[in-house]
Amino acid sequence: MLDDAKSDRKLAAAPLDRKPTAAPLATRAARPWRLALVTAVLGVVVFTALALLVPRAATDGLDAAVLRTLRQLDDSRLPLGGDMVLYAARDITALGGTVVLMIVVGLVVGYLMVDRRLRDAVAVLAASIGGLLLVVLLKLLFARDRPSIVPHLVITHSASFPSGHSMLSAVIYPTLGALLARFAKRRGTQVLPIAAAIAITFLVGVSRLVLGVHYPTDVLAGWSAGAAWAGFSWLAVDRLVRQGKVEGRENDAPESSAR
């Protein structure tokens, strides 16, 4: 009878041991939600400020000074650092090109569909396609000419404001980074994909300046608009996750706690 009483007490206590695991997951989920909201709002504020200043030529002096600083004094056709920096900038800028980004998004969406995460695939597609349409619309709206201060080191075809490479990188890479972070089980592995996405986005924007095809304000506007779109997209996906409509690590928590 004593053994039966002990076993009954263990069974009664078992559910209590499992309940606290839900709280840390909810706490960790709230922090990225706030970060995404702050990122989106700051992106909107910065882009709005630039959209008001650039047409008034209020940033022309700063734009010109930065572009000249990035070129050699004796030969404006070469960036600081010479040919090595030039080749690196051309390789890095390709990471923000439409073709490369389409391949990246296609591979990710294909994997998500094979893994039967169809709603996640739709979320990635919506953020990517929406970002592409938005950057085309903004370029048509502002119609800013490309800089003529220094020679262009790559061929360009569209308007200058905002930088399409910078904006699309800021949309797609952080969106994919946030998607990967949702399935990470440790804090370190949550931070890694987001940090990598931010680093790639930063390097792509800088490469556009080194190549002389964008003003610094173009790049900053691309980053801010892309960050705003990525933030709002992440919030939309996060809301679907909380409602149980998108597969993710949070949805797996009840299953693991029930085992």
Steps between C-alpha positions, in 0.01 A plus 500: 500500500788731571638431152159575346477828689848605384419420137174698526690801634751477212222487241328799659822701507607417143276758321625771736859429394416549133295820518786747567662416163238706318587825677859535375382432143239772525753740649755433225230538233398843630845651463535444120145635464601826666825515301313457173255776594779742597690416180194564285416830668858628488522399135191701416626804694845498336365446151242776542770743613718415199205522263443857620867607496625348174263684259606827665869425429567529873735200496689569176816624671527198728421259217773644278759507779448132586525384139821699441649366823455144379708562184873541455621860477716445193252281310126530566441189290637282782361460854715523809689172522536464124401207286460258793226714654341547158476126435368437851237774464377352171470154654325626812257723311381193307355368828244781479425451132157387386625177341693383808216593734248316280719189518531528880128554549417222256720251682359594840141491381563166329641354822206631704251349257677163498500515881126576484538842658278653235396803701863583578573476128216740427630739767848507344355549153270779618784689669731459201253581224350783703847648556580479129178676403557764766853585385382531138220733609732717710754533220227613260362739759826679584679457162835618635789502256804284565807678640737650246765605754719196439512246214265204533681168536199288401214549256170634637156533343252636756456812713720562801268554799471273687774246434330185373788273600502641853125488542445150366790371709347664807167335419602148405806412707358612839170332415681172435716556808192551718344187349806293590513653847145385571607138470813538712493348847784697660548874534838490326360327195210746494734798478736352239273501191371849575852635553613341173203652316579847636868464405416401141253787470759748627771378264269513199413862576863599546592332173257727316687802635840355412380441145376860479151415380308634801508794735533415871145624553379253235656214692372624836152539353519147361606360835229686690218418257612137483527475878150645536353253251690207654388605849134523403527170310654332805222637720241358263667157501545512879131573542416197287737290711329610822165411347634158402459565126873479416730214587790586730691422817226654714246255359725210592518603867172339608603172338837492674347589836242225464760228464 
